[in-house]
Amino acid sequence: MWYIFGFIALIFAISIVLLIMSADDFDRPIDFTKHILRDKPNQYLVCPQDYCLDTPHEISPKYPVSVKELKTLLDEALKPEQRLIKIHTTGDENLAVYQQSSAFFKFPDRITIKFIPIDKTHSTLAVYSRAKYGRHDFDVNKLRVKRWFKRLDKQVFDYLAQKQNNDKK
């Protein structure tokens, strides 16, 4: 009987060590113009066409708003998110880093967003969401990014509709 408990404890200890080792590059700075994707499926990258060195999982849309407006609209879109914190970043005012933890085990995922101006009235963004631990994430990062873009699209649509209504007055 003790052999079974010892074996289970050994497997548990090995699992913890592997989880810690898999998190070695979680805090690295992200530069979307360099290689950032790892050889794990627990990540999701969205970039404008020809912006990222890695091939993104999806191409990001262009928005008919300034970068400043896009930042504000994304902040509004993210308000319903649970267990989400914004992490202080370096001096790049167009870079935002978030961390969101899973509900039960509190495993952290890191989300880096780069706001990219196209001109004074148009912008886009690059988003890289990745898990800290493990190898598979059951598409959590992909679903998160898609949910965030869906909310952002709605925020932009509502903002432009409100702006148009105000212009008519």
ABEGO torsion letter per residue (X at the ends): XAAAAAAAAAAAAAAAAAAAAAAAAAABBBBAABBABBABAABBBBBBBGABABBBABBBBBBABBAAAAAAAAAAAAAABBGBBBBBBBABAABBBBBBBBAAAGBBBBBBBBBBBABAABBBBBBBBBBABEABAGGAAAAAAAAAAAAAAAAAAAAAAAAAAAAAX
